[in-house]
Amino acid sequence: MRFCDADFGCIIAVIYGYARVSTGAQDLTSQLAELKAVGCEKIFRKNDRRPSAACAKLMKALAPDDVVTVTRIDRLARSTFDLFGIVKRIVDAKAQFRPLAEPWADTGTSTGRLMIAVLGGLADVERDLIPPVPPKAAAGRRSAGSIWADHRN
């Protein structure tokens, strides 16, 4: 997509979409339709509970002025802490985060940037409330093949 301004000339930006489901019973159809309807040029998809290679690929693809669009903020991450971390990476890349159902969190607006700052404070509190997994329990979970062996590390 091309944005042009009389003072700054034209900027080429990509509007990315990110769609996620967390159970096999869910499907991406409605999210994909919404993201395509708002002009997403490439949509990264995550459709299981495993750590997301799709999110990592999205972060790697970002360039300044790009836009990351999701249908709802809970589709980007599973917790406030993770959400804040991902949005921070988007903003640090000088890109914009745009959740369709929550315009108050659009980082392209001053209100959105304020709300994301507040979200960061909530994420910090949430992280402090999660008890660490004792090393012995984490080792047992790892040996059983759990990806959630120690969610604090």
Backbone torsions as a table, in degrees:
resi	resn	phi	psi	omega
1	MET	NA	146.2	-178.3
2	ARG	-116.8	128.7	175.0
3	PHE	-113.3	129.4	-179.1
4	CYS	-120.8	143.2	-179.2
5	ASP	-138.8	140.8	-177.7
6	ALA	-60.3	-35.5	-177.1
7	ASP	-84.5	-34.2	-171.7
8	PHE	-109.4	-5.2	-178.3
9	GLY	80.9	-154.7	-176.3
10	CYS	-102.9	141.4	177.9
11	ILE	-120.4	130.8	175.8
12	ILE	-98.2	122.1	179.8
13	ALA	-129.6	153.3	178.1
14	VAL	-108.6	136.2	173.9
15	ILE	-99.1	109.0	178.7
16	TYR	-95.1	151.2	172.0
17	GLY	-115.9	153.4	174.7
18	TYR	-136.2	123.1	-179.4
19	ALA	-122.0	137.7	-177.4
20	ARG	-143.6	137.6	166.6
21	VAL	-124.4	154.0	-176.1
22	SER	-114.5	-2.9	176.3
23	THR	-134.7	157.2	178.3
24	GLY	-66.2	-20.5	-179.3
25	ALA	-76.9	-17.3	-179.8
26	GLN	-91.7	161.2	173.7
27	ASP	-140.7	159.7	-171.6
28	LEU	-85.8	-3.6	-170.4
29	THR	-51.3	-52.0	-176.4
30	SER	-68.5	-38.0	177.6
31	GLN	-63.5	-45.0	-179.6
32	LEU	-61.4	-41.1	179.1
33	ALA	-62.9	-44.4	179.2
34	GLU	-63.7	-43.3	-178.2
35	LEU	-66.6	-40.7	177.0
36	LYS	-65.0	-37.7	-178.3
37	ALA	-63.9	-27.6	179.5
38	VAL	-96.7	9.3	171.8
39	GLY	93.6	18.5	177.9
40	CYS	-64.1	127.6	-176.4
41	GLU	-85.5	-31.4	176.8
42	LYS	-139.9	133.5	-179.1
43	ILE	-119.2	122.0	175.4
44	PHE	-88.8	137.6	-173.2
45	ARG	-125.3	136.0	173.5
46	LYS	-127.6	121.3	-176.8
47	ASN	-130.2	36.9	171.8
48	ASP	-156.7	-177.5	-175.1
49	ARG	-88.4	-5.5	-178.0
50	ARG	-70.6	157.7	176.5
51	PRO	-52.8	146.2	-167.6
52	SER	-92.7	111.1	170.1
53	ALA	-71.4	-29.5	-179.9
54	ALA	-61.4	-42.3	179.6
55	CYS	-65.7	-41.6	178.7
56	ALA	-62.6	-40.9	178.4
57	LYS	-65.2	-39.3	177.7
58	LEU	-61.2	-48.7	-178.9
59	MET	-60.2	-38.1	-180.0
60	LYS	-68.3	-31.8	-177.7
61	ALA	-77.3	-19.1	-172.7
62	LEU	-64.8	139.1	173.7
63	ALA	-130.6	161.9	178.0
64	PRO	-52.5	140.8	178.2
65	ASP	77.6	-4.3	174.5
66	ASP	-67.7	163.5	-179.4
67	VAL	-127.2	130.7	173.9
68	VAL	-104.5	119.5	-176.4
69	THR	-114.0	135.2	173.5
70	VAL	-130.3	157.8	179.4
71	THR	-72.6	-39.3	177.6
72	ARG	-145.8	153.0	-176.4
73	ILE	-62.9	-28.7	-179.8
74	ASP	-71.8	-7.5	176.5
75	ARG	-83.1	-14.7	-179.7
76	LEU	-85.1	-36.0	-175.0
77	ALA	-152.3	163.6	-176.9
78	ARG	-90.8	-15.1	-179.0
79	SER	-142.4	162.2	177.7
80	THR	-60.7	-41.9	-179.2
81	PHE	-60.3	-49.0	179.3
82	ASP	-64.7	-40.1	178.7
83	LEU	-58.9	-48.9	-179.7
84	PHE	-60.6	-42.8	180.0
85	GLY	-60.8	-42.3	-179.7
86	ILE	-69.3	-44.6	179.2
87	VAL	-63.5	-37.6	177.6
88	LYS	-61.8	-41.4	177.8
89	ARG	-64.2	-37.8	178.0
90	ILE	-63.6	-48.7	-179.1
91	VAL	-65.8	-39.7	177.8
92	ASP	-62.3	-27.3	176.9
93	ALA	-81.2	3.4	-178.3
94	LYS	63.8	30.3	175.5
95	ALA	-105.4	177.1	-176.2
96	GLN	-118.1	141.1	174.6
97	PHE	-103.1	127.9	-177.3
98	ARG	-134.4	98.9	173.9
99	PRO	-86.1	126.5	-174.2
100	LEU	-65.0	-41.1	-175.7
101	ALA	-82.8	-12.9	-178.6
102	GLU	-129.1	75.8	-178.2
103	PRO	-61.7	-19.4	177.7
104	TRP	-65.1	-16.7	-178.6
105	ALA	-104.4	9.7	-179.9
106	ASP	-72.3	115.1	-176.5
107	THR	-73.1	-0.9	173.8
108	GLY	-81.8	-2.0	178.8
109	THR	-121.1	155.5	178.6
110	SER	-65.1	-36.6	177.2
111	THR	-63.3	-43.2	179.0
112	GLY	-61.6	-42.5	178.9
113	ARG	-64.5	-39.2	176.4
114	LEU	-62.5	-46.2	-178.1
115	MET	-64.4	-36.1	177.8
116	ILE	-67.8	-35.6	175.8
117	ALA	-63.2	-42.4	176.8
118	VAL	-63.7	-42.2	178.1
119	LEU	-58.3	-37.5	177.6
120	GLY	-61.1	-41.2	176.6
121	GLY	-64.2	-41.2	177.7
122	LEU	-65.0	-39.1	179.3
123	ALA	-62.7	-39.0	179.0
124	ASP	-63.3	-43.7	177.9
125	VAL	-64.6	-44.6	179.8
126	GLU	-58.9	-42.7	-179.3
127	ARG	-62.2	-39.1	179.0
128	ASP	-67.5	-24.1	-178.8
129	LEU	-81.6	-15.6	-179.6
130	ILE	-82.7	116.9	-179.8
131	PRO	-71.2	143.5	178.1
132	PRO	-68.4	149.2	176.5
133	VAL	-84.5	125.5	178.9
134	PRO	-56.9	146.2	-176.3
135	PRO	-54.7	-37.6	-179.3
136	LYS	-65.9	-41.4	178.9
137	ALA	-66.9	-40.5	179.1
138	ALA	-63.1	-41.8	179.3
139	ALA	-63.1	-40.9	178.2
140	GLY	-63.7	-41.1	179.2
141	ARG	-66.9	-40.4	179.5
142	ARG	-63.1	-43.9	-178.7
143	SER	-66.3	-24.2	177.0
144	ALA	-85.3	-1.4	176.8
145	GLY	89.1	13.0	-178.6
146	SER	-76.4	133.8	175.1
147	ILE	-79.0	-11.1	-178.8
148	TRP	-102.2	32.0	-176.9
149	ALA	-53.4	-46.5	178.5
150	ASP	-145.8	93.9	-175.2
151	HIS	-70.9	-6.8	179.8
152	ARG	-90.9	-17.0	-176.6
153	ASN	-112.4	NA	NA
